Amino acid sequence: PIGAGGGGCPAGGNDFQWCFSQVKGAIDEDVAEADIISTVEFNYSGDLLATGDKGGRVVIFQREQENKSRPHSRGEYNVYSTFQSHEPEFDYLKSLEIEEKINKIRWLPQQNAAHFLLSTNDKTIKLWKISERDKRAEGYNLKDEDGRLRDPFRITALRVPILKPMDLMVEASPRRIFANAHTYHINSISVNSDHETYLSADDLRINLWHLEITDRSFNIVDIKPANMEELTEVITAAEFHPHQCNVFVYSSSKGTIRLCDMRSSALCDRHSKFFEEPEDPSSRSFFSEIISSISDVKFSHSGRYMMSRDYLSVKVWDLNMESRPLETHQVHEYLRSKLCSLYENDCIFDKFECCWNGSDSAIMTGSYNNFFRMFDRDTRRDVTLEASRESSKPRASLKPRKVCTGGKRKKDEISVDSLDFNKKILHTAWHPADSVIAVAATNNLYIFQDKIN
């Protein structure tokens, strides 16, 4: 009963349930590395859903119009376009391979019939145009129907080409390529509310771009120390404010968030606000610094709040209060006793993302064992759900999962020791208006929706 009403009001009481809608991707046990989903993003209307994978591909799903004859078949998402966004490259100067993996996708607000999105790998950002063609021109003067050029001397009469209907084709074409601006790996891109500029962030710098200009960008944050041996923190995520085009935030590996205002100075090395929760000295351990690193930061749709995800929790901050978060939600507190083994298998460095529902009343983030968590901010209730093939019967309700932390295990509980840490949900997305969520589990994309009708 969490997070009902993506955009509208939460459903009252217990009548809200998430149920299975669709799953995309192969069922094979052995997953090809290239098929692992690395980012998921709805566009502004929610009618399109894009995923990027480690093989450099972008797959766009389109929501079908609701069917009058089958009122219960709420719009399903079907493949609309698939294209290769990035190819593997090699940096000869540094002798480094550049992976084709898509790190982030961000949609631009729709201005005309075509759709535009930004996709990035570690080094290069591309602006893609996705457009439809359902007509073709026929009857050219200078070439035959099969495309061969005609002999100009044999042309005796002029004809006017005509447009004939054809099967719908969806074309993806790269309109801009923004390259050579990042020394380190790009972790974030964010489109500004002015719809003309966007930022890209790597470990040490944030650049501001104009969507029309590819040969230069403006460096707005640079935390690189003069001596790299003095490096103590890196930038982990950055995002523009949804309404104020001069404000952006970036988070760091030290668990802090800085809010910057581009009106105050061109280089935003001096922040306007600094959000940090003082650490409780009693709970300090060897892992404290690693688990306090923020893996994602997201503004609420209203622009009043932001949330940050660290390894064990998700926090909601009021932009007007820097001293401590408004809310702290524990994602998988039962892993605190397991940090040693999570450090050994490198899971402790996993970067979980988080997202808001349309009305900012609920938040979602992932965990291990294909579990994902939802927190209802109004009722303070939370739930653990699972994205699995077992519960993927049409309209099957998702049963809440419980993890047993100690003592005697109840019938429905899963013990911490039997959790599968290879099955992790790092990327999730929430429809901007409806109760529809997309959850990436390795190479599968699960779509769940509410069961109200």
Salt bridges, closest charged atoms under 4 A:
GLU33 OE2 - LYS54 NZ 3.20
ASP35 OD1 - ARG57 NH2 2.65
GLU41 OE1 - ARG106 NH1 2.99
ASP53 OD2 - ARG57 NE 2.90
ASP122 OD2 - HIS185 ND1 3.56
ASP134 OD1 - LYS135 NZ 3.73
GLU138 OE2 - ARG136 NH2 3.16
GLU138 OE1 - LYS164 NZ 2.95
ASP144 OD1 - ARG150 NE 3.68
ASP146 OD2 - ARG148 NH2 3.22
GLU171 OE2 - ARG133 NH1 3.01
GLU196 OE1 - HIS210 NE2 3.82
ASP202 OD2 - HIS182 ND1 2.91
GLU212 OE1 - ARG176 NH2 2.66
ASP215 OD1 - ARG216 NH1 3.41
ASP222 OD2 - ARG205 NE 3.15
GLU233 OE2 - ARG258 NH2 3.26
ASP261 OD2 - ARG263 NH2 2.95
GLU277 OE1 - LYS315 NZ 2.93
GLU279 OE1 - ARG284 NH1 3.16
GLU289 OE2 - ARG284 NH2 3.94
ASP296 OD2 - LYS298 NZ 3.08
ASP310 OD2 - LYS315 NZ 3.72
ASP318 OD2 - ARG304 NH2 2.65
GLU327 OE1 - HIS329 NE2 2.86
GLU327 OE2 - ARG377 NE 2.94
GLU333 OE2 - ARG336 NE 2.54
ASP350 OD2 - LYS424 NZ 3.06
GLU353 OE2 - LYS104 NZ 3.41
GLU353 OE2 - HIS427 ND1 2.91
ASP360 OD1 - HIS301 ND1 2.93
ASP382 OD2 - ARG373 NH1 2.81
GLU386 OE1 - ARG401 NE 2.69
ASP412 OD1 - LYS411 NZ 3.66
ASP417 OD1 - LYS338 NZ 3.13
ASP434 OD2 - ARG63 NH1 2.79
ASP434 OD2 - HIS431 NE2 3.91
ASP450 OD1 - ARG74 NH2 2.80
